[in-house]
Amino acid sequence: MDFSQSNCGACRMGAPTVTAEEYAVLIQEVPMWASITIDGVQQLQRNYTFKNFAQALAFTNALGDISEAQDHHPAILTQWGKVTVTWWTHTIKGLHKNDFIMAAKTDTLFL
């Protein structure tokens, strides 16, 4: 799958969530991400660690810029030395291919 381009216009109400077969393939591209379910909604989540709060906050702000540019926004919890990022598509209440694309972009930002 091409993880270079997110197309969140495809994340409109009624867009399909990923199938179990698609999930099995896509998660291999972002192996550090875990599947979690909150209120019946499947999501991708990963923790990133940093040396201090300033680095965690800088990562959060950079991720916010990328999210705004893509018009696709995660849940972000910023703590001292740690940022937890959770991706899912709110409008379809589940995972879309774009969530995996954004997870890969988040990993690239961390590197």
Secondary structure by P-SEA (a helix, b strand, c coil): cccccccccccccccccccaaaaaaaaaacccbbbbbcccccbbbbbbbcccaaaaaaaaaaaaaaaaaacccccccccccbbbbbbbbcccccccaaaaaaaaaaaaaac
